[in-house]
Amino acid sequence: MKLFRSLTLTFAMYSRIPMPRVEWDEKSMEWVFACFPLVGCIIGLALWLWLRLALWLRLGSLLTGAGAVALQAALTGGIHLDGLCDTCDAMGSHQSRERKLEIMKDSHIGAFGVMGCVLYLIALFAAWSELQPTQTNLILAALVPVLSRSWTSLAAVTRKNARSSGLLATFTNAANKTWNRIIALLWLAVGTAALCLIDAVGKWMALASVLVYLLCWRKTEREFGGLTGDLAGWQLSLLELAMVLAAAVAGKGAFPCA
């Protein structure tokens, strides 16, 4: 029962998929991070269906790429893009750690947030547009939202919170961290193994995810002293961009894929 409530709360919070109403209590939040990659599974399935349809209809790369970006934003409600914008505003301010955390809590978006979001969407659109529409790449692309959420789940239950309040702190305080950590690692192991076994391009995608995760970890620790919900959204967005970009570039033979 607790798992079902956590699953329902996870989809209600991190997607626009209609869900029955559940109470926001500690029991409902206990397994949120274990369930989070399941949201990625649904988004990945939707992406696969869209790319499969685009291939069948022989749509051009620009329309296909635009559809992939729009589909992800529609299914998530832009919650992770909101974190990206807030983080760009905070990082662009060059203020103290405390001031940066205050800027991220501000509901208004600043110039750095707008510029960061626009540049990110352009880069993501370009990466999706450059992805070769092969059957193998369709499967690899479907794994991107799963792996990005697996990394984010692991970060949430292993890294310290930058502040004692906020949505992420509320969820992590209620979570069974030991089992959520184990399940997140299992999601990562299965997702990474699938990428590497399906095609050689997947190995570059997996490598890109590891490098971006480590770079984000270093930057958040140095500038913010830990993780917040906004920083988690920023990290997830960069992970997805890195993996799609790696797939697009490696698929064109830029990297050795033997």
C-alpha positions in Angstrom: 0.0 0.0 0.0 2.8 2.4 0.9 4.6 1.6 -2.4 1.4 2.3 -4.4 1.0 5.6 -2.5 4.6 6.5 -3.2 4.2 5.6 -6.9 1.1 7.7 -7.2 2.7 10.7 -5.5 5.8 10.3 -7.7 3.8 10.5 -10.9 1.6 13.3 -9.6 4.7 15.3 -8.6 7.0 14.7 -11.5 4.6 14.2 -14.4 1.4 15.5 -15.9 -0.1 12.0 -16.0 -3.4 12.0 -14.1 -3.2 10.2 -10.8 -5.6 9.6 -7.9 -5.2 11.9 -4.9 -3.0 10.7 -2.1 -2.0 12.4 1.2 1.4 14.1 1.3 2.6 12.3 4.4 5.8 10.5 5.3 4.4 7.1 4.4 3.6 8.3 0.9 7.1 9.8 0.4 9.0 6.8 1.7 9.6 5.2 -1.8 9.5 8.3 -4.1 13.1 8.0 -5.2 12.8 4.3 -5.9 9.7 5.0 -8.1 11.2 8.0 -9.8 12.8 6.1 -12.7 9.4 4.6 -13.5 8.4 8.1 -14.6 11.3 7.9 -17.0 10.1 4.5 -18.3 6.8 6.1 -19.3 8.5 9.1 -20.9 10.9 6.8 -22.6 8.0 4.7 -24.0 6.3 7.9 -25.3 9.6 9.0 -26.9 10.0 5.6 -28.6 6.4 5.8 -29.9 7.0 9.3 -31.2 10.3 8.5 -32.9 8.7 5.3 -34.4 5.8 7.3 -35.7 8.1 10.0 -37.2 10.2 7.3 -38.9 7.0 5.7 -40.3 5.7 9.0 -41.5 9.1 9.9 -42.9 9.2 13.2 -41.0 12.2 15.5 -41.3 14.8 15.7 -38.6 13.7 19.2 -37.5 10.1 18.2 -36.9 11.2 15.0 -35.2 13.6 16.8 -32.9 11.0 19.5 -32.0 8.4 16.8 -31.2 10.8 15.0 -28.9 11.6 18.1 -27.0 8.0 19.2 -26.8 6.8 15.7 -25.7 9.2 15.6 -22.8 8.2 19.1 -21.6 4.5 18.2 -21.9 4.8 15.0 -20.0 6.8 16.5 -17.1 5.1 19.9 -17.0 8.5 21.5 -17.3 9.3 20.8 -13.6 13.0 20.0 -14.3 13.3 23.0 -16.7 12.1 25.2 -13.8 15.0 23.9 -11.8 17.3 24.5 -14.7 16.2 28.2 -14.9 16.5 28.8 -11.1 19.9 27.2 -11.1 21.1 29.3 -14.0 19.9 32.4 -12.2 21.8 31.5 -9.1 25.0 30.5 -10.8 24.9 33.6 -13.0 24.6 35.9 -10.0 28.2 35.1 -8.7 26.9 35.8 -5.2 27.7 34.0 -1.9 26.5 30.5 -1.3 23.7 31.8 0.9 22.6 34.4 -1.6 22.5 31.8 -4.4 20.3 29.5 -2.4 17.9 32.5 -1.8 17.9 33.3 -5.5 16.8 29.7 -6.3 13.9 30.0 -3.9 12.6 33.1 -5.8 9.6 32.2 -8.0 10.5 34.8 -10.5 12.8 34.0 -13.4 15.8 36.3 -14.2 17.9 37.0 -17.3 20.3 34.2 -16.7 17.5 31.7 -16.2 15.9 32.8 -19.5 19.2 32.6 -21.4 20.1 29.3 -19.8 16.8 27.7 -20.7 16.7 29.0 -24.2 20.3 27.8 -24.9 19.5 24.4 -23.3 16.4 23.9 -25.4 18.2 24.9 -28.6 21.0 22.4 -27.8 18.6 19.6 -26.9 16.5 20.3 -30.1 19.7 20.2 -32.2 20.9 16.9 -30.5 17.5 15.2 -31.1 17.5 16.5 -34.7 20.9 15.0 -35.4 20.1 11.6 -33.9 20.0 9.0 -36.7 16.4 7.5 -36.8 17.5 3.8 -36.7 15.7 1.1 -34.8 18.6 0.8 -32.4 18.8 4.5 -31.7 15.1 4.5 -30.9 15.6 2.0 -28.1 18.7 3.9 -26.9 16.8 7.1 -26.8 14.0 5.5 -24.8 16.5 4.7 -22.1 17.7 8.3 -21.7 14.9 9.5 -19.3 15.2 6.3 -17.3 18.9 6.7 -16.7 18.7 10.4 -16.0 16.2 9.8 -13.3 18.1 6.8 -11.9 21.2 9.1 -11.4 19.0 11.8 -9.8 17.4 9.3 -7.4 20.9 8.1 -6.4 22.0 11.7 -5.9 19.0 12.5 -3.7 19.6 9.7 -1.2 23.4 9.9 -1.1 24.3 13.5 -1.3 23.6 16.0 1.5 20.9 18.7 1.2 22.2 22.2 0.7 19.4 23.4 3.0 17.3 21.9 5.7 14.0 22.9 4.1 12.5 22.6 0.6 10.8 19.9 -1.4 13.9 17.7 -1.8 14.7 17.9 1.9 11.1 16.9 2.7 11.2 13.9 0.5 14.7 12.7 1.6 13.9 13.1 5.3 10.9 10.8 4.8 12.7 8.3 2.5 14.0 4.9 3.5 17.5 6.0 2.3 19.2 2.6 2.5 16.6 0.7 0.3 16.1 3.7 -2.0 19.8 3.8 -2.5 20.0 0.1 -3.3 17.1 0.4 -5.7 18.6 3.4 -7.4 21.8 1.5 -7.9 19.9 -1.4 -9.4 18.1 1.0 -11.8 21.5 2.4 -12.8 23.1 -1.0 -13.2 20.3 -2.3 -15.4 20.0 0.9 -17.5 23.7 1.2 -18.0 24.1 -2.4 -18.9 21.2 -2.1 -21.4 22.9 0.9 -23.1 26.2 -0.9 -23.3 24.8 -4.2 -24.6 22.3 -2.8 -27.1 24.9 -1.0 -29.2 28.4 0.5 -29.1 26.9 4.0 -29.3 25.2 3.2 -25.9 28.6 2.9 -24.3 29.3 6.6 -25.2 25.9 7.5 -23.8 26.7 5.7 -20.5 30.1 7.4 -20.3 28.6 10.8 -20.9 26.1 10.2 -18.1 28.9 9.3 -15.7 31.0 12.3 -16.5 28.1 14.8 -16.3 27.0 13.3 -13.0 30.5 13.7 -11.5 30.9 17.2 -12.9 27.5 18.2 -11.5 28.3 16.7 -8.1 31.6 18.7 -8.0 29.9 22.0 -9.0 27.0 21.7 -6.6 29.2 20.8 -3.7 31.6 23.7 -4.4 29.0 26.4 -5.1 26.0 25.3 -3.0 27.3 22.8 -0.4 24.9 20.1 -1.5 21.8 19.3 -3.5 18.4 21.0 -3.7 15.3 20.2 -5.8 16.3 22.9 -8.4 19.8 21.6 -8.6 18.4 18.1 -9.1 16.3 19.3 -12.0 19.3 21.1 -13.5 21.4 18.0 -13.2 18.7 15.8 -14.8 18.4 18.2 -17.7 22.1 18.2 -18.4 22.3 14.4 -18.1 19.6 14.0 -20.8 21.3 16.5 -23.1 24.6 14.8 -22.7 23.3 11.4 -23.5 21.3 12.5 -26.5 24.2 14.5 -27.8 26.6 11.5 -27.3 24.2 9.3 -29.2 23.9 11.8 -32.1 27.7 12.4 -32.3 28.8 8.7 -31.9 26.1 7.6 -34.3 27.8 9.7 -37.0 31.1 7.9 -36.5 32.8 10.7 -34.6 33.9 8.3 -31.8 35.2 4.8 -32.2 32.4 2.4 -31.7 34.1 -0.9 -32.2 
